[in-house]
């Protein structure tokens, strides 16, 4: 087992463990944030995948060739789900399960058919490229967020990841036509390095984007509080409030525009006595209204 633990395996495992710990702490700190929950699961899945890759010599050929890749796919899908939640939309659970099962079936057919390493890499890269493009597209869609306003780093990272796997598909296709053992090993090593870079860049960019997003929401909340504090110019007759542009607004319109409050209309005992004296007297006799002060 120690012989199978190459420096690249060790680095990837340490990176995955660190990211899983960071996102676990972040999720615990913001436990109501569903996006952080998905990203924590994704980081944990990458840690499990690195552990399986390290243990591959101890596993059966069937399990060792299929399970790590499927777990990595699950991590990609969880990232995608987290991004959709971050954008205020629901994850595509059914589509995600379908993609995961499709990848599992494709790898199983390749392994049972004694396909080459290049063929397995081709299947993996095709799946991961597709999911990365879906996640990058989710960042561009409508909804709340800060994406595509000068803070598009996660989308850039996902796009670069997709481009890498596109290049790997081309390289693997050439290797499948002209097998070269040393070249296949080089592609595997390069892929391992790319995974390390991708994980650090993507998860760091997600944390940065999250901080920007939550800082913006906090700033907006503080601005709303500020708008409802201090001295408010109010008409002594009709009780309208003058805004900072000099326009007069009804009290309920002014407050509704600057808060989440909504109004429902009723009538106080004093106005009831003035406007509807007979109704006021009857309600007072029946005990359904308290005497006006």
N, C-alpha and C positions, 0 to 999 in steps of 0.2 A: 504493500500500500504506500509506503514512504517513497518508493521508487516512482510511483505514479504521480506524486505530488510535485509537479514541476513549479518553477518560480512563477510562471504565468497563472497556473491554477491557484497558487497561494495568494497572489496579488488580487485576482478576481474574487476569491472567497473573502478576503479581508475587506475589500471594497464593498461587496454585497452585504457583509455583516455590519459594516459601519453605516451604510445607507438604511438598512432595515432598522437599526437602533435609532438613528436620527429621526426617521419617519414615525417610529413607534412613540418616541418622546413627543414629536409634533402632534401626532394624533391624540395622545393622552392630554396634551395641553389644550388642543382644540377638538375635544372629543365629539362635539356636535357637527363637525365638518365631514361630510360624507366623502368628499374628494380625497381628503387626507387618509381616510380609511382605505380606500381603493389603492392609493399609492403606497401605503404601508404594506398591504397585501402583495402588491407587485414587487416591492423590494424584498420581501420575505420569500417570494417565489423564486426570485433570482438567486437568493442565497441557497435555497433548496436545490436549484438546478446546478449551481457550482459544486455543491456537496456531492450530488449524483455523478457529475463529471469526474470528480476526484476519485469516487468509489467505483467508477466504471469497470476497472480490471477485476473487481470482486463480484460484479453482477453478471448475470447471464447475458449472452450476446443480444438476445431479443430485448430484454429490459434495458440494458445499457445503451443500446442504439436508439431506442424510442423514447423512454421516459424523460431524460434530461431535455430533449428538444421540445417535447409537449409541455413540460413545465415552463420553459422559456416562452412558449406561445401563450400560455396562461398569464404570464407576467405582462406580456404585451397587451393582451386583452384587458387586463385590470387597469393598466395605464390609460388605455382608451376610455374605459368606463369612468375612471376618475376625472379625466379631462371633460367628459360630457357632464358630469355632476358639477364640476367647477364652472361650467358654462350655464348652469341652471337647467339642464335637460336630463332626461332619464337615459340610463345606459341601454344599449341594444342587447338585452340578455339573451334572447333567442338566437340572434345572429352570432353572438360570441360563442355560444355553445355549439352552434353549427360549424363555425370555423375551427373550433378546437377538435371536434369529432372528425371533421374532414382531414385535418392535419394528421390526427392519430391513424385514421384509415389509410391515408397515403403512405405514411411511414411504415405501417404494418405490411402493406403490400410490397413495398420496396425490400424490406428485411426478409419477408417470407420468400420473395423471388430472388434472394441473394444478390440484390442490387449493389452497385459499387458505392464507395464513400462519396464520390462525386455526385451520384444520383441523390443520395440523402441530403447532401448540402444544397442541391438544387431545389428539392422540395422545401427544406427549411427556409432558404432565402426567399423563395417565392411567397411563402406564408408571412414571414416577418416584414417583407417589403410592403405587402398589401395592407397589413394592420397598421404599419407606420404611416402610410398614406391616409388611412382612415382617421387616425388620431390627429394628424396635421390638418386635415380638412375640418375636423371638429373644432379646431381652434379658430377657424375662419368664419364659422357659421354665426347666425344671429344669436343674440342673448346677452346676458350681462357678462362683463369681463373687460379686461384691458388689452386683449389681443389685437394685433395689427394696428396699434397706435404707437409704434416705436418700441414696443416691449415684446417682440415676437420671437424671442430666443428659443423657447420650447419648440415652436414650429420649425425653426431653422435647424435645430438639432434632429428632430424627427425626419425632416427632409434630407439631411445629410446621411442619416442612417438608412433611409430608403435608397439613396443613390449608391451607398456602399454595397447594399445587397443586390442592387441592379448590376453593379460591376462584378460582384461575386458570381451572379448567375451566368454572365458572359464568360468569366474565367472558368467556371465549373463546366460549362458547355464545351469549351475548348478542351478541357482535361478529359471529358468523357469521350471526345473524339480521338484525342491523342493522349492516352494515359501516361503520366510521368509521376512516379511516386514522390520524388522530392518536391515537385510543384504542388501536389495535393497537400503535402505536409505544410508547405509554406503558406498556402491559403488558409489552412486551419489555424496556424499560429497567428496570422494576420487578423483573422476573425476574432481570436481570443483577445488580442490587443484592442481591436475596435470595440468589443463589448465593454471593456474597462472604460475606455474613453466615453462611449455612449452613455453608460450608466451614470458616471460622474456628471457629465455635461447636462444630461436630461433632468436628473433629479435635482441638481443644483438650480437649474433654470426654473423648474416647477416651484421650488421653495421661494426663489426670488419673485417670480410672478405672483405667487400667493401673497407674499408680503406686500407687494405693490397694490394688489387688489384689496386686501383687508385694510391697508392704510388709507386707500381712497374711500372705502365705505365708512371708516371711522371719521375721516375728515368731513364727509357729507353729513354724517350724524351730528358732528359738532357744529357745523354750519346751521343745521336746522335748529339745534338748541339755542345757538346764538341769535337766530332770527326771532325766537320767541322769548328772549330775555331783554332786560334793559327797559328803557322808557318807550312806551308805545303811544304815539299821538292818537287820541281817541276823541271823537266828537261828543260833546257834552249833551247833545240832544238825541241824535239817532244812534249813537254809539258805534259809528263806522270808524275804521282804523286807517290811518294814512301810511302807505308803504314807502320804501326808500326811493321810489320813482315819483312820488308826489300824488299818486292816485289814491282815492278813498275806496275802501272795500268793506263789505259787511263783515262782522266779526267772524261768523262761521266760515266765510270764504277765505278770509285771511289765515285763519288757523288751519283749515283743511289743506291749503296750498303748502303749508310749511311743516306739516306733521302727518302722522298716519291716522289722526282722529277723524271720525265721521260724526255727523250731527243728526239727531232726531228731535223733532219739535214737540213741545208740550206747552203748558201755560201755568204760571205760578199762581198761588192763592190771591196775591195782591191784585194781579191783573184780572183774575177771574171775578173778584169782587167788584172791580171797576166796570168791566165790560159785560159781565153776565151776573148781575146781582141776584136775580131769582134763582139761577142755577147754583150760585155760591151758597145762598141761604139753605137750599134743600140739601146740598152735599154736607153742609156744616151740621144740620140737624141729624142727618143719618150717620154722622161720624166718619164719613169717607174723606174728609178734608180737615186739616188742622187750622185753627183760627190764625189769621194773618197777624203776625207780630207785633 
